[in-house]
Amino acid sequence: MNFARLNHILIPTTKEERDRLRATRVSRILLAPIARAWFALSDEGRGLVGLSLLASIVGLDVLHGQNHLLWAAAFSLIVASLMVRPIFGLPGVRLEVDGPARVEAGGVARFRVSVINDGVRPHRALRVRRPFLPWDGSWLGGESTLSELPAGARRAVTVRARFVARGHHHIDSFAAAALVPLGLTLGPARESRGTRFVVVPRIAPLARIDLPERMRHQPGGVALASHTGESMELLGVRPYRDGDRIRDLHARSSARFGEPMVREYQQEYFSRFAVVLDPGPEGVHEDDLEAAVSLCAGVLAHWSAGEALVDFEGIGGAERPLTLGRSLGGLDQALDALADVQPAAGLDPLAAVARLRPRLEALSALVLVTTRWDEPHRHLIEAVKRAGVPCLAAVVGPEVDAPAAGAEVRRISRVVVQRACAGRGKIAL
């Protein structure tokens, strides 16, 4: 059981849902005053609130002791600080947050919070408050402080966090506020906008993939792919641009249009691979799913690092085909798609083959990454093999190795994938 997720079961997971909750009448009437008072306190003020509550319990017996005076003193200091805090605002101050576009699951995300004073007077003793994080996030280190913010100046602090769950994240606003004398409360805060980023899966490094990497004919070439080699097909003519080869000039077109025209070619032969991910049905073990996604990311990274084209087909959140490599798409796009992968319905081999059929003749090899091995997966592999495409299935599961299901099946323990992601070795498929 994921106790961190259970601890946040009553808290909305997205910023949009949290904003809707704040806008409800119950929240505005009951929760908002308590939240405003609590967030107006500094860490020291919250500690004093705890001590005052303890003193109030001890001081219930007012006839045989004077402990109630301690409660009264602590409570009066807190109330006095709350009453004077409105005069310690930050006029002319604004915040900007520069966060990562994507961060690896389990990695450190750094947010640079800039506090800018566009006003005419300086401010002192500022604290930068961090937003409340979803269940999978945790802040690293304590709160950041700024001793002074002169007029017209910009000061920046860097805060770090760690997120363990894949997916798109939208966290609440950062805030800056001035410390009220005695240090028990903070003045009215200036807030930033919410911050969006994507937590992508960890990439399992691969040592090799035991499949042929021969080039296959791409009928009509591949539009927009970068050119290497000389196996070209004439695509058409276009105006001359600086850097074009003189030997590609087309005399007849140049005479007809009255300006230099050159031939444009498409390459017809590429090494082209396909990667299909089946995350498994609802109820698949979370560790198995994460290991399968990381292994799929490793396969994509291994092949897209060279001159090959890589077609990615996903089931469960990444169903839109994606082509990587040779200027057509980067690994970041595939990681963004993998960030949204969730358990899906059972694999339909006929539908999968139908989606792949237009490209089967052009494929050099295919890898299926899945969390289970059953008849639909075997039918898919056999259909791809009948089309003359070398293929293998990488089945990610628990530590206990199941019997081999054929030479084209590789059974990989999720522990092996986890160790590879942690930098302790590489995986050979």
N, C-alpha and C positions, 0 to 999 in steps of 0.2 A: 504494500500500500504506500502510495506517495503521500507522506504526511504534510509536506510543504504545500501540495495542491489542496489537500483536505483542509488545511489551516486557512486557506483563502476561498473556501467554498461559497461564502456569502458575499464576496467582493467581486464585482463585475470584472471580466478579464480584459475588455477593451476600453480605451479612453472614451469612445463614443457612448458606451453603456454607462460608464461612470459619470459622464456629464449629464446624461438623462436622469440618473439617480439623483444627482445634486439638484436638478431642476424640479423634482417632485415636491408637492406641498408638504408631505411628511418630513422630507429631508430639510426643507427650508425652515420649518417651524421647530422641529425637535432636534435634528442632528446638527444643523448649521451653527447655532449658538455655542454648542458644546465644542464642535470642531474648531471654531474661531478662537475660543478661549484656550483650547489645548495647544493649537499651533502658534498662538501668540506667546507662549512660554518658551524660554530658552531651556537648554538641557539642565542648567543649574536650577531654573525655576521649577521644572518638573520634579527634580530631586527634592526641592523644598516642599512641594505639594505632597509628595509621598511621606516626608517626615511630619508634615502638619496633620495628615490623616492618622498617622500612628499616634501623634501626641493627642489628637482628639479622642481616640479610643482610650488611651491611658488616663486622660484627664476627665473622664466621665464622672468620677467620684470627686466632686468639687468640695465636699465637706472635710475630707481627710487628706488633702494634698493641694498643691498649686500647679500641677501639670497643665491645667487648662490655660494658664497664662502663657505657656510656651506655644500652645496652639494658636492663641489669640495673637501673639506677636508674629508668628510665621504667616498666618492668614492675612493679617493687616498689611504686611510687606507685599504680599502677592497682589492684594486688591489695589494698593497704592500704585504699584508698578503698572497694573492694567489700566488704571485711570489716566495716567500721564502718558501712556504710550502713543496716543494720537499725535502728539506734538513732535514726535521723532520720526516723521515721514521722510521720504527720499524724493523730493520734487526734482524733476529733470533727470532722473536716473532710469536707465533701461537696461535690459539684459539680452544678450545674444548667445545662443548655444550652438556650438559646432561639434556634432557627433559623427560617428562612423556611419557610412551607408550600409555596411554589413559587417558582422562580427561572427567568428566561428563559435559554435556551441561550446561552452566551457572556457572560452578565451576571455581576455580582459578587454572590455569596451571602455574607451576613454572619451570623456566629454569635456570640451573646453568651454567654460562658462565665462563670458566677458561681461563685466559690469562697467557701463559707460555713463559718465556724469556729464550731461549736456546742460546742467544748471550753472548758476553763478556762485554757488557757495559749496565749500568742501563738506565731506561727510567722513565720519570716523567710526571705528569699531563696527564694521559690517560683517554679517555672517551670511554665507551662501547656503541656503537650505536645499536639500535634494528631495525629489519627489518620492512618493510611495511607490514601490516597485511591485510588479506582478509576482506570482508565487515562485517563478523560476529565477528571479533576479535577486542579487544581494550586493550591497555597497561594500567596497573595500576601503578601509581607512575611515577617519572621523570627518566631522564637518570642517569646511574651509572657512577661513576668516580673512578679512582685509582690514588692516589697521588704519588705513587712510585712503580716501578717494578724492583727490583734489578736483577743483572745478575744471571741466574740459578734459579730464583724464580718462583713460581706459585701463582697467586692471583685469587680469584674467587668472582663473584658477582651473586646475584640471582635476576632475573627480573620476574615479574608476569604479566599474561595476562588472559583475560576472552574470551571464545568463546561460542556462543549461537547456532550455527548450527551443527547438526549431520554430521558425515562423516569423511573421511580421509583428513587430512591436511598436506601440505608440504610447510612450510614457507621459506622465503629467508634467506640469511646468516646474522649472527651477525657480527659486525665489531668492531675493536679497533683501535684508532688513537690517536696520541699525539697532545696536544693543542699547537698551534703556539703562540709565544709571542704576547701580546695584546688580546689574546683569541678570535679573530674573525674568525679564520679558523682552520682546523685540517689537520695534515700531512697525507701522503698516508696511507691508512687503511690496516690492515690485517683482512681477512675474514675467517669465519668458513664455514663448509658445511651447506647445508640446513637441516632443522629439520623436521622429520616426526612423526606424532602421530594421534590418532583417537579420535574424539569427540563422545562419546557414549551417549545414551539417559539417562535422569534421570529415576530413579527407583521409581515407585509409591508403597509405602508400603501397604501390604494387611494384614488385621486383620484375615481373614479366607476366605475359598472357600467352599461353601456348596455343596460339592460333596463327595461321598464315596471314601475312600482311601484304598480299599481292595487290597490284593495281587492277581495277576493273573499268570497263568502258562505261562512260556516262553519256547516254544518247543526248545529243544537243549541247553537251557541255554543262557547266554549272554556273549560272549567272552570278556575277559579283564576286566569284572566287578569285583569289590572287593567282597570278600566272607563274608557273615554273615549268621548265622543260620545253620541248618543241612540238608535243602532240597537240596541235591546235586545230580548231575548226573555225572557218570564217564566219563571224557573227554579223558584220556589216561595215559601214564606213562612218566616220565622224570627223569633225574639224580637228586640225592639227593642234596639239598642245606641247608646250615646252617639255623636252625630255623624250618625246616619241622618236622611234627609230626612223631614219631617213628611208630605209629599205621598205618600210610599210606604207610609203606615200602611194596614193592611187591617182594616176595621171588623169584618167577620164573623169572621175568625180571632181577632181580639183578644177578641171577646165569647165565643167558644167556649173559648178557653184561659184566659181571665181575666187576661191580661197583654197589653201592647202587642205587636203583631206587624206586621212590615213585609214588603213584597214584595221578593224578591231576583231580580235580572235577570242575564242573560248577554248579552254583546255578540255579534252575529252576523256582523259584517263586519270583516275585518282584511286588512292586507297581509301575505301569508304566503309566504316563500321557502324553497326547499330547496337544500341544498348537499351534493353527493355527492363523496366523495374516493375515488379508486382509486389506491393508491400504486404499483401495478405489480407485476410478478412478481419472484421471486427473481433476483438478478443485476442489478437496476436500479442505475444509478450512484447512489452515496450522495449526491452533491451534488444530483442531480435529485430524489431523494426528499425531502431536506430543503427544497429550494426549493418543491416542491409542497405540503408540509405547511405551510410558512410562508405560501404564497399562500392556501391554504384558511383558515388562521387569519385572514388579512387580510379575506377575503370575509365570514367570520362576524362579525368585529369591525365591518366597515362596515355590515352590515345590522342587527346587534343593537344598534347605538348609537341607533337611532331607536325608533319605536313598532311596528315590525314583529315578527311571529313568524318564527323561523328554525328549520327542521327540518334537522338534521345527520345524514347517513347516511354511515357509513364502512365501508371494506373493509380488513381486516388489522389487527385490534386495537381497532377502534372501531366494531364492527358494531351495537351497541345504539343505536337511534335516540334522538336527543336534541333537545328543543325549547328554544329560547332566546328571551328577550325577554318583556316584559310580565309580569314577576313569576313566570314559569314556569321560568326557568333563566338563569344568568349565563354570561358568556364564560369564566370560570375553569373551569367544568365542561367546556366544549368543549375548552379547552386541555389539561386533564387527560386527556381522551380522545385528543387528538391526540398526547400525549406517548408513547402506547403503540403508535402506528401502525407497522407493519412491512410489508415486501413480502408480498403474498398471491398466491393462485392467480388465474388469468385471470378477467376480468369475465364474469359470466353475465348478459346483458342481460335475459333472460326473468325470472330471479330478481329482478333489480334493479327491473324494471318492476312485478312482482308486489308487491314491498314498498312501492313508491310509489303504486300504483294507488288505494288507499283515500283518498289525499289529493290526487290529481292535480287534481280539480275545484276544490279549495280553494286551490291554489297560484297565486300571482301570477307567479312565475318560478322557474327552476331553473338552477343552475350546477354543471357537472361539472368537477372538477379532477383531472387525470390526468398521468402521465408518458409516455404513449404515445397514439397515435391509430390505431385499426384498426377492422375491421368490427363487433365487438361494441359498441364505443363509438358508432359511427355508428347502429347499430340502436337503442341506448338513446335517443339524441337524437331520432331520427325518431319513436319511440314516444311520447315526451313531447310533441313538437310536434303529433302527431296528436290528442292529448288537449286541444289548444288552449292549452298552457302555453308561453310564450316561454322559450327556453333557449339556453345557449351552453356550449361546452366550452373550458376553459383548459388547453392542453397545454404542460407545462413540460419543457424539454429543454436540450441543450447550446447553445453559442453559435451554431452554424450553424443558420440558420432553414430549416426545411423548407417546401415549397410549401403554400399554403393549401388546406384541405380543405373549404371552404365558408364562407358568411358567418357561420354560427353557431360557428365554430372560431377561437379566438385562440391563436396560438403565441407563447409567452413564453420568452425565454432565461433560464436559471437565473442568469446574471450580472445580469440586470435585477432579478430578485427579491432577490439578495444585496445589490445596491446599495441597493435600497429598504429592506431590513432594516437597513442601516447608516446610514439617514437621508439618503441621497443621491437624493432624488426619490420620486415616488409612481407607482403603476401604474394605468393606465386599461384596464379590460376592456370 
